[in-house]
Amino acid sequence: MVRKNRKPKNRNAKLMTAANMPPLYHTLPSEEFNRGKSEVLKWLAERPALIEYVYDQAKNKGEIIYDATTGKWQGVYWEDDDE
C-alpha cells in the first residue's frame, strides 16, 4: 500500500520525517520479533528530528521533569532505590 501526496492538516514537521521511511522490516521474515533486529526501529532511532519529537512530547506532557539542582532530567515516577 503506497500513499503519496496525502498531507493531513496540523502535521508535526518532526514527526513527518517518518513519512519518508523506505520499506523496512519490523519483524524479519521467518524470525520471532526482536527489537534489536527491527529495521524500522533502527531507521527511526537514526533520525534526530524524531528523537527530538519524542523528547518534546515527554517533556510537554510532564512525563519527564528537569531538576535545576542537579541539571538532570528524569521520569516523574522514577524512584532511587539507594535513598
N, C-alpha and C positions, 0 to 999 in steps of 0.2 A: 504494500500500500504506500503510494507516494503522494504526498500533499505538497503542492507548490503554490506560492503566491497567496497563501492564506494567512493574513496578518490580523488577528483579532485586536480590538481596541484595548488600550491600557496594558500592553505587554511590557514587562520589565526588561530593559535593554540587556542587563547582565544575564538574566535567565534565557533570553533569546539566543544566547551563544549555543545552547543545546540544540536549537533548530537546525544547526549546520553539522550535526553529528553524522558521520558516514554510517553505513550499515555495519553493525558490530554485534558480537555475541555477548549476552549477559550470562548465559549458561552455554558452555562449549558443547558441541554435538557429542553425543554418546558419553557424556560425563555428568556427574552429580553437580549441583550448583556449588560454586566456591567463589566467595567474594574476591579472594586474591587472584583468581583467574579471569574475572569478568573484564572483558574488553570495554564494555560500556562504562563501568566504574573507573577504570584506568583513564579512559579518554576524558571523562568529566573531571576527574581529580587533577588533570593536567591543564585545566582551563582556569587561570587566575580569576576571571570575572565571575565564574560560577562559585568558586570558593568564597570570594568576597560577598556574593549574594547570600550564601548560607550564613556567613558570619553576620551580615547586616540583619537578616531575618531573626536570628537567635538573639542578637542584641536588642533590636527594636521590640521584640515580643517579650523581653525580660527574662529569657531563658538563661542568659549569661550576664554577669554583672562585673563591673570594674571596681577593684579595691584600690583607692588612691594611696593608701598607706603602703601597700606592697608593690603597686604598679602592675598587678596581675589581674587577669580575667578568670572567672570560674563559673561553673554551673550553679544555679540557685539552690539546688538540692545536694550539692557536693558536701560531704562531711569528712573531716580529717579524723581518721581513726587514732591518730597519735595524740590527740588532745584530750 
